[in-house]
């Protein structure tokens, strides 16, 4: 091997090593009321995320919403400042138009609406086949946002409808964080990474001894 080829080969090995990851079976977003400035307002709810074979199950409770429908989305960034505006747009890795949760064309973060009863808290119970807590499309570290108005599911015929569902201001938001690691995946990942690191070290020693 010439020096350049050795460097390329080792860079490839390091990239593979970096791809080792831990599996996350559960996440949680603690929702805070939006307000201007660097920090959000008071806590108003909690939503848990459970990784399943074909997507993610959501279960939670939110207080303080007016009766009726409220847009409910995963947004791109886990930044809750500036009235939740710093969370960016809907999580949309494939640059699709906004749509209903069950639509063939939608953002990954489009979760439709949650419904608040005339009295009592808002219960969140849904499943979504697009979401995942693991891999390159993971929603861990992104934001869950509740809007003031109903999401029109992209059917309103306006630019706002095609991008946001015209769901109005951001009422509350929270960062989707890891709640639990899969111990089996963690142990296997650690063992694999240790084995790989040993092999990588031996490969580097061999290459630079030639």
C-alpha positions in Angstrom: 0.0 0.0 0.0 1.1 3.5 -0.7 0.6 6.1 2.1 -2.5 7.5 0.4 -4.1 4.1 0.0 -3.4 3.3 3.6 -5.0 6.6 4.6 -8.2 5.9 2.5 -8.5 2.4 3.8 -8.2 3.5 7.5 -10.7 6.3 6.9 -13.2 3.8 5.6 -12.6 1.6 8.6 -13.2 4.5 10.9 -16.4 5.4 9.2 -17.7 1.8 9.7 -16.7 2.1 13.4 -18.7 5.3 13.7 -21.8 3.6 12.4 -22.0 1.4 15.4 -25.0 2.5 17.5 -27.2 1.7 20.4 -30.9 0.9 20.0 -33.5 3.1 21.8 -36.8 1.4 22.6 -38.4 4.4 24.3 -38.3 8.2 24.2 -40.1 11.1 25.9 -41.0 14.7 25.2 -41.8 16.9 28.1 -44.0 19.7 26.6 -43.6 23.3 27.7 -45.9 26.2 26.8 -44.3 28.5 24.2 -43.2 32.0 25.1 -40.9 34.6 23.6 -37.2 34.5 24.6 -34.6 31.9 25.3 -36.6 29.6 27.6 -40.0 28.1 27.2 -42.9 28.5 29.7 -44.4 26.1 32.2 -44.6 22.3 31.7 -48.1 21.3 30.4 -47.7 17.7 29.3 -45.7 14.6 28.7 -45.7 12.3 25.6 -43.9 9.0 25.5 -42.7 7.3 22.4 -42.3 3.5 22.1 -40.4 1.8 19.3 -42.4 -1.0 17.6 -41.6 -3.3 14.7 -43.4 -1.0 12.2 -43.1 2.5 13.6 -43.6 4.2 16.9 -46.5 4.3 19.4 -47.2 7.6 21.2 -49.0 7.8 24.5 -49.4 10.9 26.7 -51.4 13.7 28.3 -51.4 17.4 27.6 -53.1 20.1 29.7 -54.2 23.7 28.9 -55.4 23.3 25.3 -58.7 24.8 24.2 -61.4 22.3 23.2 -61.2 21.1 19.6 -58.4 19.9 17.2 -54.8 21.0 17.4 -52.0 20.3 14.8 -49.5 17.9 16.2 -46.1 17.5 14.5 -42.5 16.5 14.9 -40.3 19.4 14.0 -36.7 19.4 12.7 -34.7 20.8 15.6 -34.7 20.3 19.3 -34.6 24.0 20.1 -37.5 25.3 22.2 -36.6 29.0 22.2 -38.3 32.0 20.6 -41.8 30.7 21.1 -40.9 27.3 19.7 -40.1 28.9 16.4 -36.4 27.8 16.7 -37.6 24.2 16.3 -37.7 24.9 12.6 -40.2 23.4 10.2 -41.8 19.9 10.2 -39.3 17.1 10.1 -39.3 16.5 6.3 -36.1 14.7 5.2 -37.5 13.9 1.7 -38.8 17.4 0.9 -42.4 16.4 0.5 -45.6 18.5 0.7 -47.5 18.5 4.0 -50.3 15.9 4.4 -52.4 13.9 6.7 -50.9 11.2 8.8 -52.3 8.5 6.6 -51.6 10.2 3.3 -49.2 8.8 0.8 -47.4 12.2 0.5 -46.6 13.8 3.8 -43.8 15.0 6.0 -42.2 12.4 8.2 -43.3 14.7 11.1 -46.9 15.0 10.1 -49.0 13.5 12.9 -52.4 15.1 12.0 -54.4 16.4 14.9 -55.0 15.7 18.5 -58.4 16.4 20.0 -59.1 18.2 23.3 -62.4 17.5 25.0 -64.6 20.3 26.4 -63.4 19.4 29.8 -60.3 17.7 31.0 -56.9 17.0 29.6 -55.9 16.0 26.1 -55.1 12.3 25.7 -52.5 11.3 23.1 -52.8 7.8 21.8 -51.6 7.0 18.3 -49.2 5.0 16.2 -47.2 6.2 13.2 -45.4 4.0 10.7 -43.1 6.8 9.5 -41.4 7.6 12.8 -38.5 5.7 14.3 -36.3 6.2 17.4 -33.3 4.6 15.7 -31.0 4.9 12.7 -30.4 7.8 10.4 -34.1 8.9 10.4 -34.4 8.9 14.2 -36.6 11.6 15.8 -34.5 11.6 19.0 -33.3 15.1 19.6 -36.0 16.7 17.5 -39.0 18.6 18.8 -42.7 17.7 19.3 -44.9 20.7 18.7 -48.6 21.3 19.5 -50.3 24.1 17.5 -53.1 26.5 18.5 -55.4 25.6 15.6 -56.4 22.5 13.7 -54.2 21.1 10.9 -56.1 21.2 7.6 -54.0 18.1 6.5 -52.7 19.9 3.4 -56.2 20.2 1.8 -56.6 24.0 2.2 -55.3 24.9 -1.3 -52.9 27.5 0.0 -49.1 27.6 0.4 -49.5 27.6 4.2 -51.6 24.5 3.9 -49.1 22.7 1.8 -46.2 23.4 4.2 -47.7 23.6 7.7 -51.4 22.6 7.5 -52.2 26.2 8.4 -52.3 25.1 12.0 -51.4 28.5 13.4 -49.0 29.5 16.2 -47.0 27.0 18.2 -48.7 26.6 21.5 -46.2 24.1 23.1 -43.1 22.1 22.3 -40.7 19.6 23.8 -37.5 17.9 22.9 -37.8 14.1 22.2 -35.2 12.6 24.4 -34.0 9.0 25.1 -35.8 7.4 28.1 -34.4 3.9 27.9 -31.7 2.0 26.0 -32.1 -1.6 24.9 -29.5 -3.4 27.2 -29.1 -6.3 24.7 -28.4 -3.9 21.9 -26.1 -1.9 24.1 -24.1 -4.9 25.1 -24.0 -6.3 21.6 -23.0 -2.9 20.2 -20.3 -2.5 22.9 -18.9 -6.0 22.2 -19.0 -5.4 18.4 -17.3 -2.0 18.7 -14.6 -3.5 21.0 -14.0 -6.3 18.6 -13.9 -3.9 15.7 -11.6 -1.5 17.5 -9.1 -4.4 18.2 -9.3 -5.5 14.5 -8.8 -1.9 13.4 -5.8 -1.4 15.6 -4.2 -4.6 14.2 -5.0 -3.6 10.7 -3.3 -0.1 11.2 -0.2 -1.7 12.7 0.0 -4.2 9.8 -0.5 -1.6 7.1 2.1 0.8 8.4 4.6 -2.0 9.0 4.6 -2.8 5.3 
